[in-house]
């Protein structure tokens, strides 16, 4: 098949509009993003270059899926699926009474700390929100917490898996931007903890300034035997975090090897707790297959689309367009953040990363900025996308397990203060890159 269109004569500007317009039209039909990007890539490749462009697409796809580090993605997803089906998360939540039990708003604070530990175990967002929605939300509502605060804490805390290593978002960014995932994990540790502390401070200020927001702490002191019983719930999660992150930071194991160690640790703990069954393993494996399959298909489609767009000269066009906005690198970064923020309200983070990072990262490097710092900034921006209406996935995850009288509109309204805190964190990372230690 010969080329039907002379791309050089049409110009990259109109072609960019055509490509974007076709994507929007296909997405509005309900077609999945993975198939939309792949179809658009094939259409433009065949129209502009004929069948000779197809091997270029397939070679780019092969390069994406052959990366050994990509094996860590199904490992961390499997770990999250196993946690979802065991009692480890529930015991961890109970153990966190040792931290929040003596504070007004203690259960909300406890929920944030549980979210941080769960994020450090698996790096998955959806399962964490569902878990917290089943464990923490009913308890906060029963104790008389303000509904908006309880909803916001569960969704915002559950989304910390985007930032806290071993974040799947950081892994996909590292694969796309060709930067060290270990460096990304190290750089994201402090910003992730900083955002969690923003949530804790907000909860405490709100709780102590308005007695109607959260109930007072339990006046009865906790007995020593009860404390020891609760501490047992911390052992398995902390051991998994120690071996997964500790082995990566110490240089003992790669990210892929550490993810396998984490899965082995969680599997062993379910056996020791008497919770393991073949049905549990099968269901976890099926959930992992569905999740990773979605990520791979989006990756294939986005990689093909970016490859064709690059062949058309699109990446150079976007680079010239972005760098022509201002001579100030900070202004260019802020424009990128605005683009990611808008895309995050409509697209899945996997698609955003794979579509935009091959374009944005070379610009960042040409400006003399650190791509590792930008990766942390991207992950923080994706925090906002998880909560932003109209398609913020965190709200839909919580709605699936929330009481029927809690509407999606109420959930999104409850998330607005936490979105503001996330935007504040993005601003601080832009203004003070040293927060990442880079």
SEVO-446367 format. One record per residue (C-alpha): residue in three letters; x, y, z. Coordinates in Angstrom, 3 decimals. Example, Ala and Ser with C-alpha at 12.3 -4.5 7.8 and 13.67 -1.06 7.14 Angstrom:
REM SEVO-446367
(ALA; (12.300; -4.500; 7.800)),
(SER; (13.670; -1.060; 7.140)),
This chain:
REM SEVO-446367
(UNK; (0.000; 0.000; 0.000)),
(UNK; (1.473; 3.346; -0.973)),
(UNK; (1.193; 6.550; 1.030)),
(UNK; (-1.995; 8.513; 0.354)),
(UNK; (-1.102; 11.812; 2.019)),
(UNK; (1.869; 14.108; 1.641)),
(UNK; (2.553; 14.932; 5.309)),
(UNK; (5.247; 17.445; 4.404)),
(UNK; (2.803; 19.451; 2.285)),
(UNK; (0.056; 19.423; 4.927)),
(UNK; (2.323; 20.510; 7.792)),
(UNK; (2.780; 19.081; 11.247)),
(UNK; (0.485; 21.641; 12.918)),
(UNK; (-2.705; 20.607; 11.067)),
(UNK; (-1.697; 16.944; 11.326)),
(UNK; (-1.392; 17.294; 15.108)),
(UNK; (-4.916; 18.730; 15.261)),
(UNK; (-6.237; 15.924; 13.027)),
(UNK; (-4.572; 13.259; 15.164)),
(UNK; (-5.830; 14.765; 18.425)),
(UNK; (-9.325; 15.281; 16.989)),
(UNK; (-9.554; 11.675; 15.805)),
(UNK; (-8.475; 10.465; 19.251)),
(UNK; (-11.155; 12.577; 20.962)),
(UNK; (-13.883; 11.333; 18.591)),
(UNK; (-12.922; 7.684; 19.118)),
(UNK; (-12.697; 8.103; 22.901)),
(UNK; (-16.202; 9.627; 22.933)),
(UNK; (-17.498; 6.439; 21.306)),
(UNK; (-16.410; 4.529; 24.397)),
(UNK; (-13.499; 2.750; 22.759)),
(UNK; (-10.690; 1.948; 25.254)),
(UNK; (-7.684; 4.277; 25.182)),
(UNK; (-5.313; 1.424; 24.256)),
(UNK; (-7.210; 0.622; 21.058)),
(UNK; (-7.786; 4.296; 20.228)),
(UNK; (-4.066; 5.109; 20.287)),
(UNK; (-3.144; 1.956; 18.348)),
(UNK; (-5.819; 2.580; 15.694)),
(UNK; (-4.845; 6.249; 15.257)),
(UNK; (-1.174; 5.241; 14.961)),
(UNK; (-1.956; 2.662; 12.265)),
(UNK; (-4.214; 5.042; 10.318)),
(UNK; (-1.640; 7.833; 10.161)),
(UNK; (1.236; 5.430; 9.513)),
(UNK; (-0.501; 3.756; 6.571)),
(UNK; (-1.844; 7.013; 5.110)),
(UNK; (1.472; 8.824; 5.328)),
(UNK; (4.108; 6.138; 4.840)),
(UNK; (2.402; 3.001; 3.628)),
(UNK; (3.137; -0.485; 4.927)),
(UNK; (6.827; 0.280; 5.421)),
(UNK; (5.926; 2.134; 8.634)),
(UNK; (4.426; -0.945; 10.297)),
(UNK; (7.813; -2.579; 11.163)),
(UNK; (8.842; 0.703; 12.829)),
(UNK; (5.752; 0.516; 15.040)),
(UNK; (6.315; -3.131; 15.935)),
(UNK; (9.986; -2.534; 16.781)),
(UNK; (9.035; 0.282; 19.194)),
(UNK; (6.415; -1.932; 20.838)),
(UNK; (8.963; -4.744; 21.253)),
(UNK; (11.435; -2.340; 22.857)),
(UNK; (8.754; -1.297; 25.375)),
(UNK; (7.651; -4.780; 26.451)),
(UNK; (11.078; -6.475; 26.487)),
(UNK; (12.429; -4.399; 29.402)),
(UNK; (13.289; -6.686; 32.312)),
(UNK; (12.282; -4.024; 34.853)),
(UNK; (8.716; -4.289; 33.527)),
(UNK; (8.481; -7.672; 35.292)),
(UNK; (8.281; -5.761; 38.587)),
(UNK; (4.870; -4.340; 37.580)),
(UNK; (2.933; -7.651; 37.733)),
(UNK; (4.859; -8.564; 40.894)),
(UNK; (3.734; -5.427; 42.751)),
(UNK; (0.195; -5.784; 41.398)),
(UNK; (0.108; -9.396; 42.614)),
(UNK; (1.348; -8.280; 46.019)),
(UNK; (-1.494; -5.754; 46.244)),
(UNK; (-4.038; -8.382; 45.173)),
(UNK; (-2.831; -10.776; 47.880)),
(UNK; (-2.992; -8.011; 50.513)),
(UNK; (-6.536; -7.258; 49.372)),
(UNK; (-7.577; -10.832; 50.147)),
(UNK; (-5.730; -11.303; 53.445)),
(UNK; (-6.218; -9.849; 56.915)),
(UNK; (-2.802; -8.152; 56.921)),
(UNK; (-4.207; -4.703; 56.087)),
(UNK; (-6.896; -4.968; 58.770)),
(UNK; (-4.343; -5.940; 61.442)),
(UNK; (-2.115; -3.082; 60.286)),
(UNK; (-5.003; -0.637; 60.675)),
(UNK; (-5.697; -1.864; 64.207)),
(UNK; (-1.997; -1.616; 65.091)),
(UNK; (-1.906; 2.039; 64.036)),
(UNK; (-4.074; 2.840; 67.077)),
(UNK; (-0.718; 3.043; 68.843)),
(UNK; (-0.027; 6.233; 66.841)),
(UNK; (-3.428; 7.862; 66.545)),
(UNK; (-5.251; 6.524; 69.592)),
(UNK; (-4.516; 9.518; 71.831)),
(UNK; (-5.302; 12.245; 69.274)),
(UNK; (-8.522; 13.990; 68.330)),
(UNK; (-9.098; 12.800; 64.790)),
(UNK; (-6.873; 9.843; 65.605)),
(UNK; (-8.632; 7.345; 63.323)),
(UNK; (-8.167; 9.697; 60.353)),
(UNK; (-4.470; 10.127; 61.204)),
(UNK; (-4.225; 6.372; 61.668)),
(UNK; (-5.728; 5.892; 58.185)),
(UNK; (-3.058; 8.099; 56.580)),
(UNK; (-0.225; 6.152; 58.240)),
(UNK; (-1.787; 2.847; 57.190)),
(UNK; (-2.021; 4.209; 53.643)),
(UNK; (1.688; 5.089; 53.669)),
(UNK; (2.691; 1.589; 54.816)),
(UNK; (0.373; -0.105; 52.306)),
(UNK; (1.767; 2.124; 49.550)),
(UNK; (5.316; 1.186; 50.568)),
(UNK; (4.359; -2.488; 50.329)),
(UNK; (2.785; -2.570; 46.874)),
(UNK; (2.671; 0.815; 45.097)),
(UNK; (-0.896; 0.182; 43.857)),
(UNK; (-3.661; 2.759; 44.212)),
(UNK; (-7.045; 1.209; 43.448)),
(UNK; (-6.849; -1.733; 45.840)),
(UNK; (-5.609; 0.505; 48.641)),
(UNK; (-8.605; 2.862; 48.374)),
(UNK; (-11.014; -0.079; 48.353)),
(UNK; (-9.296; -1.592; 51.412)),
(UNK; (-9.413; 1.676; 53.356)),
(UNK; (-12.978; 2.256; 52.204)),
(UNK; (-13.969; -1.087; 53.704)),
(UNK; (-11.919; -0.804; 56.918)),
(UNK; (-11.483; 2.866; 57.847)),
(UNK; (-14.509; 4.658; 56.358)),
(UNK; (-17.205; 2.712; 58.298)),
(UNK; (-15.267; 3.193; 61.534)),
(UNK; (-14.929; 6.969; 61.038)),
(UNK; (-18.599; 7.357; 60.101)),
(UNK; (-19.660; 5.258; 63.089)),
(UNK; (-17.593; 7.401; 65.474)),
(UNK; (-19.129; 10.631; 64.195)),
(UNK; (-16.401; 12.022; 61.955)),
(UNK; (-17.406; 14.694; 59.476)),
(UNK; (-18.375; 12.785; 56.326)),
(UNK; (-16.350; 14.989; 53.989)),
(UNK; (-13.216; 14.569; 56.082)),
(UNK; (-13.654; 10.787; 56.285)),
(UNK; (-14.210; 10.484; 52.527)),
(UNK; (-11.284; 12.769; 51.688)),
(UNK; (-8.893; 10.946; 54.008)),
(UNK; (-9.655; 7.555; 52.445)),
(UNK; (-9.323; 8.747; 48.830)),
(UNK; (-6.301; 11.019; 49.353)),
(UNK; (-4.510; 8.554; 51.620)),
(UNK; (-5.241; 5.647; 49.297)),
(UNK; (-3.768; 7.600; 46.376)),
(UNK; (-0.381; 7.940; 48.103)),
(UNK; (0.697; 4.806; 46.253)),
(UNK; (1.397; 7.134; 43.316)),
(UNK; (4.211; 8.843; 45.233)),
(UNK; (5.486; 6.427; 47.852)),
(UNK; (8.057; 3.897; 46.515)),
(UNK; (7.685; 1.280; 45.061)),
(UNK; (5.208; 3.326; 43.008)),
(UNK; (4.050; 1.744; 39.742)),
(UNK; (3.754; 5.287; 38.345)),
(UNK; (7.473; 5.860; 38.950)),
(UNK; (8.338; 2.492; 37.391)),
(UNK; (6.404; 3.279; 34.201)),
(UNK; (7.936; 6.772; 34.094)),
(UNK; (11.419; 5.290; 34.512)),
(UNK; (10.822; 2.850; 31.646)),
(UNK; (9.449; 5.604; 29.405)),
(UNK; (12.040; 8.267; 30.262)),
(UNK; (14.954; 5.807; 30.434)),
(UNK; (16.073; 6.915; 33.891)),
(UNK; (17.074; 4.860; 36.930)),
(UNK; (14.054; 3.583; 38.838)),
(UNK; (16.192; 3.259; 41.964)),
(UNK; (17.040; 6.971; 41.698)),
(UNK; (13.344; 7.761; 41.244)),
(UNK; (12.444; 5.792; 44.375)),
(UNK; (15.110; 7.585; 46.411)),
(UNK; (14.041; 11.012; 45.120)),
(UNK; (10.323; 10.354; 45.732)),
(UNK; (10.659; 9.160; 49.325)),
(UNK; (10.746; 12.578; 51.032)),
(UNK; (8.113; 14.267; 48.784)),
(UNK; (5.740; 11.341; 49.341)),
(UNK; (6.195; 11.538; 53.107)),
(UNK; (5.826; 15.345; 52.917)),
(UNK; (2.436; 15.030; 51.210)),
(UNK; (1.289; 12.511; 53.833)),
(UNK; (2.314; 14.969; 56.558)),
(UNK; (0.317; 17.711; 54.822)),
(UNK; (-2.733; 15.472; 55.168)),
(UNK; (-1.996; 14.738; 58.837)),
(UNK; (-1.502; 18.426; 59.684)),
(UNK; (-4.719; 19.332; 57.873)),
(UNK; (-6.634; 16.643; 59.805)),
(UNK; (-5.246; 17.753; 63.173)),
(UNK; (-5.823; 21.480; 62.554)),
(UNK; (-9.391; 20.803; 61.431)),
(UNK; (-10.108; 18.400; 64.299)),
(UNK; (-8.779; 20.626; 67.089)),
(UNK; (-10.220; 23.867; 65.684)),
(UNK; (-13.734; 22.429; 65.293)),
(UNK; (-14.907; 19.812; 67.842)),
(UNK; (-17.750; 18.774; 65.511)),
(UNK; (-15.303; 17.548; 62.866)),
(UNK; (-13.868; 14.599; 64.819)),
(UNK; (-14.593; 12.876; 68.137)),
(UNK; (-12.244; 13.197; 71.140)),
(UNK; (-9.712; 10.418; 71.787)),
(UNK; (-10.548; 7.404; 73.922)),
(UNK; (-10.022; 8.503; 77.563)),
(UNK; (-9.151; 4.999; 78.742)),
(UNK; (-5.430; 4.168; 78.542)),
(UNK; (-4.406; 1.153; 76.490)),
(UNK; (-3.212; -1.841; 78.486)),
(UNK; (0.260; -3.292; 77.948)),
(UNK; (-1.104; -6.651; 76.762)),
(UNK; (-3.313; -4.889; 74.223)),
(UNK; (-0.334; -2.869; 72.943)),
(UNK; (1.701; -6.050; 72.428)),
(UNK; (-1.202; -7.667; 70.581)),
(UNK; (-1.505; -4.634; 68.300)),
(UNK; (2.238; -4.530; 67.670)),
(UNK; (2.053; -8.000; 66.130)),
(UNK; (0.018; -6.496; 63.298)),
(UNK; (2.977; -4.293; 62.376)),
(UNK; (5.518; -7.080; 62.036)),
(UNK; (4.618; -8.454; 58.594)),
(UNK; (4.007; -5.081; 56.851)),
(UNK; (7.200; -3.538; 58.212)),
(UNK; (9.245; -6.618; 57.291)),
(UNK; (7.907; -6.507; 53.717)),
(UNK; (8.669; -2.772; 53.452)),
(UNK; (12.131; -3.319; 54.935)),
(UNK; (13.088; -6.128; 52.550)),
(UNK; (11.550; -4.550; 49.431)),
(UNK; (12.730; -0.949; 49.839)),
(UNK; (15.776; -1.769; 51.975)),
(UNK; (17.183; -4.161; 49.393)),
(UNK; (16.679; -1.559; 46.626)),
(UNK; (18.199; 1.365; 48.535)),
(UNK; (21.109; -0.748; 49.795)),
(UNK; (21.887; -1.902; 46.257)),
(UNK; (21.445; -5.553; 47.216)),
(UNK; (18.617; -6.229; 44.755)),
(UNK; (17.195; -4.638; 41.637)),
(UNK; (13.615; -3.351; 41.579)),
(UNK; (12.495; -6.536; 39.809)),
(UNK; (14.213; -8.822; 42.309)),
(UNK; (12.866; -6.820; 45.248)),
(UNK; (9.316; -7.068; 43.889)),
(UNK; (9.613; -10.861; 43.760)),
(UNK; (10.910; -10.884; 47.349)),
(UNK; (7.872; -8.825; 48.373)),
(UNK; (5.451; -11.258; 46.758)),
(UNK; (7.215; -14.164; 48.444)),
(UNK; (7.028; -12.391; 51.812)),
(UNK; (3.298; -11.693; 51.527)),
(UNK; (2.602; -15.250; 50.332)),
(UNK; (4.585; -16.689; 53.247)),
(UNK; (2.735; -14.475; 55.720)),
(UNK; (-0.662; -15.649; 54.411)),
(UNK; (0.500; -19.248; 54.890)),
(UNK; (1.674; -18.571; 58.455)),
(UNK; (-1.586; -16.762; 59.251)),
(UNK; (-3.628; -19.696; 57.909)),
(UNK; (-5.253; -17.542; 55.208)),
(UNK; (-3.660; -19.083; 52.128)),
(UNK; (-5.786; -21.074; 49.685)),
(UNK; (-5.599; -21.990; 46.013)),
(UNK; (-8.778; -19.980; 45.394)),
(UNK; (-7.147; -16.912; 46.923)),
(UNK; (-4.041; -17.373; 44.766)),
(UNK; (-6.147; -17.924; 41.625)),
(UNK; (-8.283; -14.817; 42.225)),
(UNK; (-5.187; -12.721; 42.920)),
(UNK; (-3.530; -13.998; 39.741)),
(UNK; (-6.634; -13.215; 37.657)),
(UNK; (-6.816; -9.681; 39.070)),
(UNK; (-3.123; -9.229; 38.302)),
(UNK; (-3.614; -10.499; 34.753)),
(UNK; (-6.463; -8.053; 34.124)),
(UNK; (-4.590; -5.053; 35.564)),
(UNK; (-1.265; -5.738; 33.881)),
(UNK; (-3.004; -6.592; 30.616)),
(UNK; (-4.603; -3.153; 30.657)),
(UNK; (-1.230; -1.490; 31.318)),
(UNK; (0.497; -3.450; 28.550)),
(UNK; (-2.199; -2.698; 25.963)),
(UNK; (-2.157; 1.010; 26.795)),
(UNK; (1.630; 0.872; 26.562)),
(UNK; (1.497; -0.786; 23.151)),
(UNK; (-0.973; 1.758; 21.784)),
(UNK; (0.758; 4.803; 23.251)),
(UNK; (4.214; 3.630; 22.147)),
(UNK; (2.962; 3.085; 18.601)),
(UNK; (1.285; 6.503; 18.493)),
(UNK; (4.346; 8.341; 19.810)),
(UNK; (6.523; 6.464; 17.290)),
(UNK; (4.370; 7.510; 14.334)),
(UNK; (4.100; 11.079; 15.639)),
(UNK; (7.870; 11.217; 15.985)),
(UNK; (8.235; 9.937; 12.417)),
(UNK; (6.000; 12.797; 11.285)),
(UNK; (8.233; 15.311; 13.071)),
(UNK; (5.701; 15.905; 15.810)),
(UNK; (8.012; 15.639; 18.786)),
(UNK; (10.335; 18.315; 17.371)),
(UNK; (7.259; 20.465; 16.637)),
(UNK; (6.013; 20.181; 20.243)),
(UNK; (9.532; 20.786; 21.586)),
(UNK; (9.893; 23.989; 19.539)),
(UNK; (6.395; 25.042; 20.588)),
(UNK; (7.112; 24.499; 24.304)),
(UNK; (10.546; 26.099; 24.353)),
(UNK; (9.163; 29.053; 22.406)),
(UNK; (6.733; 29.856; 25.217)),
(UNK; (9.393; 31.426; 27.427)),
(UNK; (13.117; 31.630; 28.076)),
(UNK; (12.420; 30.718; 31.716)),
(UNK; (12.573; 26.918; 32.287)),
(UNK; (10.229; 27.225; 35.282)),
(UNK; (7.493; 28.704; 33.091)),
(UNK; (7.865; 25.806; 30.626)),
(UNK; (7.654; 23.282; 33.478)),
(UNK; (4.510; 24.986; 34.806)),
(UNK; (2.928; 24.804; 31.329)),
(UNK; (3.739; 21.070; 31.252)),
(UNK; (2.153; 20.667; 34.681)),
(UNK; (-0.965; 22.460; 33.453)),
(UNK; (-1.174; 20.147; 30.415)),
(UNK; (-0.774; 17.077; 32.630)),
(UNK; (-3.395; 18.435; 35.034)),
(UNK; (-5.946; 18.833; 32.210)),
(UNK; (-5.139; 15.420; 30.714)),
(UNK; (-5.382; 13.858; 34.177)),
(UNK; (-9.031; 14.840; 34.420)),
(UNK; (-9.866; 12.720; 31.366)),
(UNK; (-7.202; 10.049; 30.737)),
(UNK; (-5.640; 7.190; 32.688)),
(UNK; (-2.188; 7.926; 34.143)),
(UNK; (-0.596; 5.093; 32.141)),
(UNK; (-1.731; 6.658; 28.883)),
(UNK; (-0.641; 10.121; 30.027)),
(UNK; (2.835; 8.877; 30.953)),
(UNK; (3.386; 6.928; 27.758)),
(UNK; (1.966; 9.639; 25.490)),
(UNK; (3.581; 12.736; 27.030)),
(UNK; (6.866; 11.671; 28.620)),
(UNK; (8.624; 10.770; 25.326)),
(UNK; (7.887; 14.377; 24.328)),
(UNK; (8.380; 16.197; 27.638)),
(UNK; (11.491; 14.441; 28.974)),
(UNK; (13.772; 15.401; 26.024)),
(UNK; (12.630; 19.012; 26.512)),
(UNK; (13.447; 18.802; 30.218)),
(UNK; (16.917; 17.463; 29.407)),
(UNK; (17.490; 20.187; 26.786)),
(UNK; (16.647; 22.803; 29.427)),
(UNK; (19.343; 21.360; 31.685)),
(UNK; (16.815; 20.101; 34.246)),
(UNK; (16.960; 16.767; 36.071)),
(UNK; (14.651; 14.095; 34.568)),
(UNK; (14.558; 12.273; 37.931)),
(UNK; (13.211; 15.414; 39.644)),
(UNK; (10.699; 15.811; 36.803)),
(UNK; (9.606; 12.190; 37.305)),
(UNK; (8.791; 12.897; 40.951)),
(UNK; (6.976; 16.055; 39.843)),
(UNK; (5.006; 14.005; 37.309)),
(UNK; (4.033; 11.462; 39.977)),
(UNK; (2.888; 14.262; 42.292)),
(UNK; (0.800; 15.709; 39.458)),
(UNK; (-0.789; 12.307; 38.921)),
(UNK; (-1.856; 12.445; 42.580)),
(UNK; (-4.086; 15.334; 41.556)),
(UNK; (-5.449; 13.402; 38.574)),
(UNK; (-6.562; 10.520; 40.809)),
(UNK; (-8.825; 12.880; 42.737)),
(UNK; (-9.898; 15.392; 40.047)),
(UNK; (-13.432; 15.409; 38.628)),
(UNK; (-15.049; 14.374; 36.381)),
(UNK; (-13.191; 11.053; 36.018)),
(UNK; (-10.962; 10.905; 39.105)),
(UNK; (-10.600; 7.136; 39.628)),
(UNK; (-10.214; 7.449; 43.419)),
(UNK; (-13.834; 8.615; 43.715)),
(UNK; (-15.110; 5.663; 41.676)),
(UNK; (-13.011; 3.169; 43.647)),
(UNK; (-14.477; 4.491; 46.912)),
(UNK; (-18.013; 4.649; 45.529)),
(UNK; (-17.845; 0.899; 44.834)),
(UNK; (-17.590; 0.148; 48.579)),
(UNK; (-19.108; 3.278; 50.203)),
(UNK; (-22.603; 3.337; 51.777)),
(UNK; (-25.361; 3.916; 49.169)),
(UNK; (-26.257; 7.349; 50.570)),
(UNK; (-22.787; 8.723; 49.661)),
(UNK; (-23.007; 10.083; 46.119)),
(UNK; (-20.210; 10.666; 43.626)),
(UNK; (-20.893; 14.399; 43.837)),
(UNK; (-20.371; 14.349; 47.608)),
(UNK; (-17.140; 12.391; 47.188)),
(UNK; (-15.727; 14.865; 44.667)),
(UNK; (-16.678; 17.832; 46.879)),
(UNK; (-14.942; 16.177; 49.823)),
(UNK; (-11.750; 15.837; 47.775)),
(UNK; (-11.343; 19.554; 46.979)),
(UNK; (-9.254; 20.461; 50.106)),
(UNK; (-6.952; 17.501; 49.472)),
(UNK; (-6.546; 18.486; 45.804)),
(UNK; (-5.489; 21.928; 47.059)),
(UNK; (-2.849; 20.288; 49.302)),
(UNK; (-1.584; 18.247; 46.347)),
(UNK; (-1.297; 21.363; 44.174)),
(UNK; (0.623; 23.020; 47.034)),
(UNK; (3.018; 20.055; 47.054)),
(UNK; (3.498; 20.344; 43.264)),
(UNK; (4.274; 24.053; 43.687)),
(UNK; (6.832; 23.347; 46.413)),
(UNK; (8.559; 20.727; 44.253)),
(UNK; (8.793; 23.224; 41.378)),
(UNK; (10.060; 26.011; 43.626)),
(UNK; (12.418; 23.830; 45.686)),
(UNK; (13.768; 20.891; 43.629)),
(UNK; (16.129; 20.082; 46.491)),
(UNK; (13.221; 18.411; 48.301)),
(UNK; (13.926; 15.394; 46.107)),
(UNK; (17.585; 15.398; 47.184)),
(UNK; (18.714; 16.037; 43.605)),
